[in-house]
Amino acid sequence: MSAGEPREVFFEFIAIGTTVKVVAIDAATGTEVSIMGPANAAQADLERLALGKLKARLIREATNPQI
């Protein structure tokens, strides 16, 4: 898969009191990351933050594969 090719990402939102946990999962690799944010934050903002963290994780794993 090339760097410019779009990837399918699943988002899961879990409300925990006044916060929400957002899990972003890369469909191709199963790699997942999570973030916490205020429950009243815009869904798009939380998705963008989680997606940025997922992209950073995928880049880090591509350049530093674990054995």
C-alpha positions as CSV (number, residue, x, y, z in Angstrom):
1,M,0.0,0.0,0.0
2,S,1.5,3.3,-1.0
3,A,1.8,6.3,1.3
4,G,-0.7,8.4,-0.7
5,E,-3.3,5.7,-0.9
6,P,-6.3,6.2,1.4
7,R,-6.8,3.6,4.2
8,E,-9.9,2.4,5.8
9,V,-10.1,3.4,9.4
10,F,-12.8,2.4,12.0
11,F,-13.6,4.7,14.9
12,E,-15.2,3.7,18.2
13,F,-16.5,6.2,20.7
14,I,-17.0,5.2,24.3
15,A,-18.6,7.8,26.7
16,I,-17.0,7.8,30.2
17,G,-18.7,10.4,32.3
18,T,-17.8,13.8,31.0
19,T,-15.1,12.4,28.7
20,V,-15.1,10.2,25.6
21,K,-12.6,7.6,24.6
22,V,-12.0,7.4,20.9
23,V,-10.3,4.3,19.4
24,A,-9.0,4.5,15.8
25,I,-8.4,1.1,14.1
26,D,-6.5,0.7,10.8
27,A,-8.5,-2.0,8.9
28,A,-5.5,-3.3,6.9
29,T,-3.2,-3.9,9.8
30,G,-5.4,-4.0,12.9
31,T,-3.3,-1.4,14.5
32,E,-5.2,0.7,17.0
33,V,-4.7,3.8,19.1
34,S,-6.9,5.6,21.5
35,I,-7.3,9.2,22.8
36,M,-9.5,10.8,25.5
37,G,-11.3,14.0,25.1
38,P,-14.2,16.0,26.5
39,A,-17.6,14.6,25.7
40,N,-18.8,18.0,24.4
41,A,-16.0,18.2,21.8
42,A,-17.0,17.9,18.1
43,Q,-16.9,14.3,16.8
44,A,-14.9,15.5,13.8
45,D,-12.2,17.1,16.0
46,L,-11.8,13.9,18.1
47,E,-11.7,11.8,14.9
48,R,-9.0,14.0,13.4
49,L,-6.9,13.8,16.6
50,A,-7.2,10.0,16.8
51,L,-6.4,9.7,13.0
52,G,-3.3,11.8,13.4
53,K,-2.1,9.6,16.3
54,L,-2.8,6.5,14.2
55,K,-0.9,7.8,11.2
56,A,2.1,8.6,13.4
57,R,1.9,5.1,14.8
58,L,1.8,3.5,11.4
59,I,4.8,5.6,10.2
60,R,6.7,4.7,13.3
61,E,6.0,1.0,12.9
62,A,6.9,1.1,9.1
63,T,10.3,2.7,9.9
64,N,11.0,0.6,13.0
65,P,9.4,-2.8,12.6
66,Q,9.4,-5.0,15.7
67,I,10.7,-8.5,15.5
